[in-house]
Amino acid sequence: MERLYDSFAQVLADSGLTTLLNALPAWLAFDERQLIFVLATPVFIGVFVWEYLKIRHDHRLVDTRESVRNFMLGAGYQTTELLFAGLIAFPVHALAYQHRLFDIPLTFTTAVLLWVLTDLCFYWMHRSSHRIRWFWAAHVTHHSSERMNFSTAMRQNATNIFNGGWLFYVPLSLLGFNPVWIGVCYALSLVYQFFIHTTLIGKLHPTIEYVFNTPNHHRVHHARNPGYIDTNYGGVFILFDRLFGTFASERDDQPIEYGITRPVCSNSLLVNWLHEYRDIARDMRKPGTLWQRLQHLWRPPEWERTHREE
């Protein structure tokens, strides 16, 4: 335990933020991401209120009770992140950083590099969250709304920290980037992504649309239409989707339908957080060998065992 504490202290010291973190309440200093989210939350609420006043008369775009529930889902996510990130994710990052391959100082150049690499890690984490059922079980909550507005960005799953998506960022710590700054880049990326969950902003300048993830691109990502589903995984940049063949643009002949292919008809926070885990357990209980049952954890969400496999 003492060695673990020492590794935590070394990570914080190397980050250059020790003075700032010492001046903060312990619950904020423990996870620098929380500081960013706390500062951003009033902005999130203000922007949503502005959007709500513009679209409140269109039930297809916003539902007041659902929007309140979305913020409650987000609060549950933030609570578990706050309570358990330092106990689950940070020790692994600290261990990787302790055995880092390089000592990478924080400069303008390395900061830009880290920003891009963090988004690359997000791309693969996000893509895996759609194509590997275990990760989808935590991510499905974000996609289950059939509306697209700023409150949709707050639809998050309280099990995220236990689900393991944070493991996709550990290679950056092993490479030599300080985990504190990885967390800062990750948090700022999520802040950016909040603002692309809206129908009020149309297409932007072609150069922006080519490089960055925009509201236009992200609306396609939230669609359940066959031509749109499982595309546009990027966080800040859309370039990785263009590079890895997962980019799709909105078509005039195919209006977007938001939501998931198996809708969840429940207002319960617990059901919205846990229903896919329940369905995985149900499918794993079906007759078959252990290997056949375990495949439900890493196969795509739509995969079903054939009679021959059983």
Secondary structure, DSSP 8 states (H G I E B T S, - for coil): -HHHHHHHHHHHHHHT-HHHHHTS-HHHHT-HHHHHHHHHHHHHHHHHHHHHHHHTT-TTT--HHHHHHHHHHHHHHHHHHHHHHHHHHHHHHHHHHHT-SS-----HHHHHHHHHHHHHHHHHHHHHHHHSHHHHHHHHHHH--S--SGGGGG---TTHHHHTGGGGGHHHHHHT--HHHHHHHHHHHHHHHHTT--SS-----HHHHHHB--HHHHHHHTB-STTTSS----SSBSHHHHHHT------TTS---BS-SS------HHHHHHHHHHHHHHHHTSSS-HHHHHGGGTS-TT----TTT-
